[in-house]
Amino acid sequence: MAVEEAAVEEAAVEEAAVQEAAVQEAASDPWAHRHGGLSHLDVLEAESIHIFREVAAEFERPVLLFSGGKDSIVMVHLARKAFWPAPLPFPILHIDTGHNFDEVIAFRDRRAAELGARLLVAHVQDDIDAGRAVEETGPRASRNRLQTVTLLRAIEEGRFDAVFGGARRDEEKARAKERVYSFRDEFGQWDPKNQRPELWSLYNGRHRRGEHIRVFPISNWTEYDIWLYIAHQDIDIPEIYYSHRRQVFRRDGMLLAVTRHITLADGEEPFEARVRFRTVGDASCTGAIESGATAVSDVISEIAVARITERGATRADDRITESGMEDRKKEGYF
């Protein structure tokens, strides 16, 4: 009897040890399989890959918007997985304001070359020179809104009928309204009241000539998901996303980088700080945060306790009005 009790007790101890090991594995590795099923990130990846393949099968001339930022980098990684070992079946497109961070442009060109992808670059300066867009003036001038003109021109010239974008619903309230397949009319405009249902992940891509669909494969991801995926897949991203020393100045409660594209107003004094960027866009309206995060794990720890999205915390273009993003999207913005 004593032998049986000892055996039962030993088995119980072993089972508890196995359960504890499983808990530790799940806590340390978000990709660990749980109960024989898929992890949260497995499901997100599978959904995104499905969307890429669905678009490639359904549309004639897709294009993927690629800025060299973390979300578009993850999108390219997912697209590669979706069609591997074949090359990407569509080009990648960058809308270049001419006011980008140098590190990001260098990364964009290097990554496109590594992929062997066809990189198309549409320049906002071309539209300014042609009189299609009017550049703002003054210390708060930005080319961010002018990207819409250049984007719509590039779509029309390329005759693209599907445009992949890296928007996520957790970023901003207007983007939270948007479907995975977002219909745009012949003027490239978005009507938030004219949304198509997507029950059971069934997507309706029907459109007439001149119209197109914006497609958001990572719509259901969060900033935290993006960084977990970057960590697990060991995805290379620009160093600007990690802590570094840089000349900055304070404006409207944000730290903006001192660059050749920004004119300091009276009373704005530059100083050096250790910062990193949570999101990367036009240098004139993208703020940095003070941070000591030098590795992916450090960034993940920061984001885990963050209570403001990256756009809410560091994008001046979203602070113009309460409905700034929605107004721009209605005009054809990303």
N, C-alpha and C positions, 0 to 999 in steps of 0.2 A: 504493500500500500504506500509506504514511504517512497519507494522507488517511482511509482506512478505519479505521486504528487510532485516529486522533484522534476520528473519529465515534463509534466504540465506547466510547472512554474518556469522551467527553462524555455519551453516553447513560447510562453507568454512574453518572457523577456526578449527573446529573439524577434517576435512579432512587433513588440513595441519599438525595438531598435530599427527594424525595417521601416516602420511607419515614421519614426523620427527622421530617418535618412531621407525618406520621400518628401517630408515637409521641408527639410533643409534644401533639398534639390530644387523644389518648386519655388522656394523663396529666393534662392540665388540665381536660378536660371528660368526666366519667364517662358522660355521655349520648351521646357521639360514637358513631356507628355503626361497628362494626368488621367488616371483611370482609363487608360487605353484610348483616350480621345485626343483631339487637337487642342493646343493651347490657344489663348486669345490672339496672339500674333500670328500663329499658323492660319487661323481663320481669316484675319485681315489680309494676309498675303494672298491666300487662295482667292478671296473676293476680288482683289485688285488685278490679279493675273487673269481671272475670268473676264473682267471688264475690258482689259487690253485685247484679249483674243476675240471678244464679242465685237468690238469696234473694228478690228482688222478684217473680220469676216463680213461685216455689214456695210462698211463705208468704202468709198473709192479712193479718197485722198486725205487720210488723217495726217496730223502733224502733232508733235509733242513740244510744248513750251518748256524751254530749258534756260534757266537764268544762272545756274551755278550755285543756287541756294540749296539748303538741305532737303527741302521737300521735292524739288525737281530732281535732285540727285537720287533720292530714294525711288522716285518714279522711273527714272532711267534704269535703275537696278532691277526693278520689278519687270519692266518691259523686256529687258534682256532675258530674264528668267522665263518670261512668257513665251518667247520665240526661240530660245536656245535649242540647238546650236546655230540656227539661221541668224543672219544679221537683222537688225531692226528693220521692219518693213515700212518704215516711214521716217522722214527727216525730223531733226530737232530744230526748234526756232527760238531765237532770243530777240526780245524787243529791247534794244540798247538805247538807253536815254543819253548816253555819253557822260553821265554823272555817276557811274558805278564805282565800286571799290576796286582798285587795281588787282588785289589778291583774288577777287572773285572772277574777274575777266580772264586772268591767267589760268585759273583752275578750269573755267569753262572751256577754253581752247585745248588745254591738255587732256581733259576728260573726253572731249569729242574725238580727239585724235586717237586716244586709247581704244575707244569703242569702234573706230572706223565708221562713225556715223556722219551723215551729211548735215553739217551745221549751217543753218541759214540765219543771217543776222539782219534785222530790219532796224534802221537807225532813225531815231527821232529827229536828229539834225537834218536829215533829208527832207522831212515834212516841214520843218521850220524854214529851210532854205526855199522850198517850193511854195510857201505861203499857205500851206494846208493847216499849219498849227502856229500859234502865236506864243512866243516865249514870255514867261512872266519876268518881271524885273523887281529889284529890291532885295534886301537881305533875307527875306523869307521865300524868295522865288524857288520854284521846284518844277521839274519836268515830269513829275510822276503822272499827273493827269493827262499830259500830252501823249502818253504811251497808247491811249485808246485809239487815237487817230492812226498811229503807226501800226498797231495791231490789226485794225480793220483793213488797212491798206494791204498788209502782208497776207491776210487771209484771202482777200479778193484777188490779189495778183497770183497767189499760189493755187487758187481755186480749191482751197481746203474745205472739206465738208464736215470734218470732225477735228476738234482741237482739244488735246489733252491738257488739263491744267492741274496744278498742285494744290488747289484750295482745299481746306479742311473745315468741317462744320464747327469745330471748337474754336476757331480763330476769331470769328466776328459774327455778330447776329445776322447780318445780311447773308453771309455765306451759310449760316445754319439753315436758312430757308431753301437753299438751292438743292435741286435733285442731282443725282449722279449724271444723268443725261439732261443737260440744261439747254433748252431750245432757244435759239437766237433768230430773229427775223431777218429780212433781207438788208436791214440797216445795221445788223449786228447787235440789236438792242435786246435787253432782257426784261420780260414782264413777269414780276413775281406772282401775279394772279393767274398767269397762263402756264401753269406747271402740269406736267404729265404724271399720272400715278405710276408708281414703281413697285406694285405689289409683288411679293415673292421674287424680288430681284429680276423682274422682267422689264426690259428697257425698250422704249419706243423711240427709234431713231428716224422715223419718217420725216422727210422735209422736202420742200420744193427747191428748184434751182435758185441759187443766190442765198438761201438760208443755210444755217449750219448748226451743229450741236457742239456745245462745250461739254467735255467729259471729265469727270473728277474721280479718278480711280482710288484716291486715298481720302475721299470725303469722310469716311467713318473713322479715320485714324485721329489720334490726338498728338500733341507735341511730345508727350511722354512716350507714346507708341513709336513715334519716329525715331527717337533717340535710343530706345531699346533695340529697335531693328538695326540701326546703325552699329550699335555695339555688337550684336550677335553676328551680323553679316560682315563685320569689319570693313565697313564702307568708308572710303576716304572722303573727307570734306575739307573745305578751305580752313586755314588756320585762324581766320577771323572769328570763327565760332568758339574758339578757346581763349582763355585769358592771355592777354598781352598788354604791354605798355603802349599808350597812344595819347596824343594830344587831343583833348576834348574841351568842350565848353558847355555851360548849362543854358538851356532854352526851354521854357514852358515845362519845367520839371523833368526834362530829359537831358541825357548827355549825348550831344552830337559830336561827331568826329570833325576835327579841323582838316579840311581838304581844300583843294583849289576850286571846288565847285560851290563853296559856301562863303558868303560875306558876313562877317561878324557885325552885329549891330552895336550901337553905343552901349557901353556898360558890360558887354560880354567879354570876359577875360578867359583866354585859353589856359589850361593847366594839364599836367601829365597825370594819368591815372591808370590803374590796372583794370582793364575792362574786357568784355567779350560781347558779341552780338548774338541775340536770340533769333533774329530774322535779318535777312539781307535784301535790301532793295536799293532804290535811288539814295545816294549818299546824303542828299539834301534833306531827307525826311526820315531817315532810319537812325534810331537812337541805340546807344550801347547801354549795358548795365555794368556796374562795378562787380567784379567777380574774380575769384582765384581759381576757377575751374580750369585745369590744364589737361584733363583727360575726359573721355566719354563718361566714365563712372562718376566723375565729379559733377558733370553737367546733369546727369540723370538725378543725382541727389538734390541738386538745386531745383530742378523742375518738379520733383515729387512734392515739394512744399510750396511751390509758387501758386498764387491765387489770382493772378492776372495773366491773360494770354499774352503771347509774344507781341501780337499786333496792338493789343490794348496798352501794353507797357512801353513800347518803343517805336510806334509808327505815328509820326506827326500828321500824315495825310489822312488818318482815320479820325483825327480830332477836329477837323475843320468844322463839321456840323455833326449832330447826333446821327444823321442818316448819310454821312459822307460816303461810306462804302456802297450803300445801296444806290445812291444817286449816280455814282460812277459806273456801277454795274449796269444800270438801265441804259447808260450811254454806250455800253459795249466793252467796259473795262474787264479785266481778268475775273 
